[in-house]
Amino acid sequence: MTTALLHTADVLLWIIMAVSVGYVVFFAIVSLFRRRDKQPAVAIVQSRFLVLFPAYNEDLVIRNSITSFLQQDYPHSHFQLTVISDHMLPETNQWLGEQPVRLLLPDFQNSSKAQALQYAIALTHDDFDYVVILDADNMVSADFLTRLNILCAQGHKAIQCHRTAKNSNNDIAELDGVSEEINNTLFRLAHNRIGLSSALIGSGMCFDFKWFKHHVDSLSTAGEDRELEGLLLRQGIYIHYAADIIVRDEKVSSSANFQRQRLRWMTAQIQCLLSMMPYLPHAILTGNINYIDKTLQQALIPRSILLVLTTVMALATLFFMPSWSLKWWCLLLLLALSLIIAIPSRLRTFKLLRDMLRLPQLVWHMLCNVIHIDTKNTDFIHTSHDK
């Protein structure tokens, strides 16, 4: 009787995990497809961009980011750089005030990125075509707006740029950077390859200004990018992934920051799933594949947890009940091969194999986060930068 119950639990757990693995396998294979994109023409019209830098306690990184962005080759008369300075030092604000930027100094009781965006938009007139959202640590090339403008001229209302790591100073930062590139492959590049919308990622995002202004006030959680995705997909607005427009982002370098970041992401994932479920029946009835796909994404088990737990189950069943282990080893093999495909070739190094020895510890921290998830909590969980 006990063996039968254990076997049933084993099979049920395998099925649950196999759904998440199957999703990863499918889009890893899709990413191998090659699609010949049309070469973008030079844009005739120069759009006006509102560029927002929400900055909460970002004194260590904001100066470099602003200095870098001000080197744009795009006409400065056609973009406004706005910094929403929240809880930053007086000397940082003084420096920002001396730069050709619009400095906003809100006094939030409960700070959040969504609140900063809402504050900035409320104080902005309707004389922009697009809004660009960057994090305080993001660095872009001098032709960033010029290249974005070409895509905007093609009619895209929502664009996600290629966010990638600007640092790999230790094993945690390198793993974080690799994880982001896997996301880029599976949830952005591969999705666009078969006509599905790209996932958003929180920064390096560009939206039609009027659309964004109309919807920004509806953002209410720490996962504002997921909320924006849900709104776009419910309205049938396609999200284009600009793989060749790079936004360099600072990766976390400590276990504490990694844990805080993943807690924020896991909380946002569950909040987003709960908020999207009521609209799922309508999406199914109307054939809104993008919305159905995005809802399924929110229900997937995080990949790092999936990788470690599949390995644990494969080893455990091999030791206690070898006949049960074959399906787990097959699942692990499929997952491992898919992740290898999703990792850019330049990052497939022996150093990455050594870094992965740190993964079980990080996954343990992620599992510990589960008991701290509060689906009703909308407070911003800040990830600080290491000095």
N, C-alpha and C positions, 0 to 999 in steps of 0.2 A: 504493500500500500504506500509506504513512504517513498519507495523507488519510483512508483508510478506518478506520485505527486511531483517529485523532483524532476522527472522527465518532462512532465507537462509544463512546469515552470521554465525549464531549460528551453523547450521548443518555443514557448510564447515569447521569452526574452529574445531568442534568436530572430523570430519574425519581426519584432519591434525594431531591433537593430538592423535587420536586413533591409527594411524600408529606407532607412537613412543611408545605408551603404549603397543601395541600388540607385538612389538619387545622385550620389557622388559619382558612381561608375558611369551612369548615363551621360552626365554633362562633361566628365573627363574625356569620354570618347568623342562627344560632339566637338570639344575644343580642338580636336585633331583635324577637323574639317577645315578646308581652306576656302575662303570666299573672297573673290576678287572685288574689292570695293572700288567704287568710282573715285578717281582722283579729284579732290575738291578744287573747285575753281576759286580764283581770288574774289573775295566779296566786294561787290560794288558799293553797297551801303555799309557805313560804319555805325554799328549799334552803340547806344549809350549804355554803359554798364555801371551799376551800383555794386561796389565790392565791399563786402562786410567781413570784418575780423572781430567776432565775439571773443573777448579776452578776459577770462576770470583768473586773477592771481597769476598772470603770465609774464611777470617782469623779466624772467630769465631768457625768454625767447622772442618777445614781441619786437624788439628793436631790429634784430637781424631780419625778421620776416618783412617788416615794413620797408627797411632799407632796400631789400632785394626787390620788393614789388614795385617800388618807385622807379626802377630801371626799365619799366615797360617801354617798348618801342611804339605802342599804340598811342594815338593822340591824347594827351592828358586832358584836353577839353572834352573828351568823350568818355571819361570814367571818373567816378568819385570814390575815393578810398575812405572808408569809414571804420573807425575803431570804437567798439563799445567797451570801454574800460570799466571793469567791475572789480572792485577790491584790489586795485593795483597801487603801487607806491606813488607818492606825490612827485618824486623825481622822474619816475617813468612817464607820468602824465604830463609833466613839464616838457620832457623831451618830445613827446608826441605832439604837444601843442605847438612846437617849433617846426614841425614837419608839414608839408602840403597835404594834410589829411583832415578829415572831419572827425573831431574827437567828441564822443558822447560819454557823459559821466552819470550813469543812472545810480540810484540808491535803492537796490533791491533788498527786500527783507529775506526772501528765499531765492537765491540766484539759480538760474538755469540758462542753458543755451537758447532754448525756445523763447524765454522771456526777453533775452537780449535781442534776438531777431525781431520780436514783436515791437520792442521799444524803438529800434532803429527805423523800422518800416513806418511806424506811426508818425515819426518826425520827418518823413521823406515825401517830397512832392512827386506827382506822377509824370516826371519828365525823363524816365529811364525806360529802356527796352528790356533789359535783362538784369537779374540780380545774381551775383556770384558770392558763394559762401566759402570762406577759408578758415581753418583753425589758426590760432596764434603762432603755432610752430611751423606752419606750412611755408615752403619755399617754391617759387615757380621761375621759369625761364623768362627772358625779356620779351619773347614773342607769345606769351601765354594768352593775352587778350586778342591778339591778332589772329591766332589760330582758332580760338573760341568763336570769334566773330564770323569766320568762314562757315562753321557749323550752324551758327544762329541764322545766317543768311540762307541756309538750306531748309529752314523751317522747323528745326528742332526746338521744342518748348521745354525740354528737360534733358540735361546733359550731365553725365558723371565722368569726370576726368580720371586718369590713371594715377591713383595715389600709391606711392611706393616709399620704402624706407630711405631715410637720409642718414641713418646711423646703424652700425652693427658692432657696437663697442663691446658686447659680451654675448653669452649664449642666450639670454632671455630676449635681448633686442633682436638677435638674429632669428630666433624662432618666431617672434612676433612679426617680423618682416616677411618671413616665409609664409606664415599663416595668411597675411594680407594678400600676397601674390596668389596663393591658392584660391582665395575668395575672388580675386580678379579674374582668374581663369574660369572658375565654375559658375559664378553668379553674375558675371558681367560679359566677358568675352564669349563664352559658350552660349549664353542666352541670346545675345545679339546674333550669333551665327545662325540660329534657327528662327529668327524673327521675334523672339521674346524680349521683353524689357530688361534692361540692366538693373541690378540692385544699386541702391544708393549707399553711401558710406559715411555721410556726416560732414565731409568737407570736400573741396574740389568739385562742388556742385554748382550748376548754372540753371536758372529757371526763367521763364517768361515773367517779367516784372509784374504785369497786371494780375496774372494767375496767382503768383506768390503773395502779393499784397492782399488778395481776396481770401486766401486760405491760411495765412500765417497765424491768425488769431485762434485757429482751432487746435493748434499744437498745445499739448498739455502734459507730455511725459518727458522722461530723460532720453527717449528714443525718437527724437524729432525726425530723423532721417527715415525711419520705418513708417512713421505717421505720414510723412510726405509721400512715400511710395504708395501707401494704401490709398491716399486721396487721388494721386495721379492715375493709378490703375483702375480705380472705380470709375473714373471719367474717360477711360480709354486713351490716356495720353502716354505715348511711347517714351521710354527713357533710353537715350542713346549713350553708348559707352565710347568715350574718346580715348582709345588705347594709346595714342601717340601724343597726348597732351599730359605731360608729367607734372604731378604735384608731390613734392618731397615732404614726408611727414616723419616726425620724430617718434621712434618706437620706445616702449617702456623698457627700462633697464634694471628693474628691481622686482623681487617677488611681491613686495607690498603693493607696488603700482600695478603689477600684472593682476593681482587679485582684485583690486578696486576696479580696474578697467573691465574685467570679466564679469564682476558682479553687476556693473552698470549694463553691460551688454545682455546678460542673461535676464535681468529684470525687464529690460526693454523688449526682449524677444517674447517673453510671456505676456507682457502688457499688449504688445502688438497683436499677438495671436488672439487674445481675448477680444480685442477691439475689432478684429477683422472677421471673426466667426459669424456675427449676425448678418453680414452682407454676403456670405459664401453661398447660401441657397440661390440668391438672385444671380450671382456670377455664374453658377452652374446652369441655371435656366437660360441665361442669355449667351452662354458660351464664351465668357470672359476668361480665356485661358491664362492670361497674365495674372489676373487676380487669384485664380485658383492656385497657380504655381507659387505665388508669393505667400499665400496662406499656408501651403504645404511647407515652404521653407521655414516658417516660424515654428513648425512642429518638429523639425528635425533635431536630432541629438547633436550637440556641438562635436565637431570632428575630432578634436584632441581627446575628449572623453570617449568617443566612439572607438578610437584607435587603441587606447589603453584598456578599456573594458573588454573589447574583443580579444585582445592578447591575453588578458587575465582569464577569460572564460575558456579560451583554447587550451591554455596550460592547465587550468583546474580540471576540466573534463578529461584531458589526456591522463592526468594522474589518478582521478577517482573513477572515471567511467570512459575508457578509451573509445568505445563504440559511439559515444556522443560527440566526440571531439572533431570528427572529420568536417562536419558542416561549419564549425567555428574556424577551423584552419582555412577552409575555402573562402569564408567571409573575410578573414583577415588578409588573405592573399589578394583578393579583389580590391579591398580598400587600400592596401599598400601600393599596388600597381597604379590605381587611380590617382592617388596623391602624388606619386612620382611623376605621372604624366602632367598633373596640374602645376607642378613646381617648374618655373622657368629653368632652362638648362644651365644658365649661369650660376644658379643657386644650388645645383645638385653637386655638393662637394663632400669630401670625407669629414670636413669640419662640421657639417650639418649633422652627420651621423653621430658624432661625439656630442653635439649639442642636444640631441634627442634623448640622451641619458637623463637630462633634466626634466623631461616631459612628465614622467610619473608624479614627481613632486608638484609640478604646476597643476596637473589634473586633480590631484588630491585637494589642492587649494580651491579649485573650481567646484569640486563636489561639496566641499565645506560651505561654499557660498550659497548652496541651495537652501540651507536652513535660514539664511538671512534675506532671501528674496521676499519682498513685500510688494505685491502687485498693485497696491493702492498708493504706494509711495511715489511721488513725483519729484522729490528733492534731487538736485544735481549732485552726482558723486564725482568729485573732481579728481583727475589723475595728474599729480604734480610732475614736474620735470626734475630729473636728477642733475645736480650741479657737476 
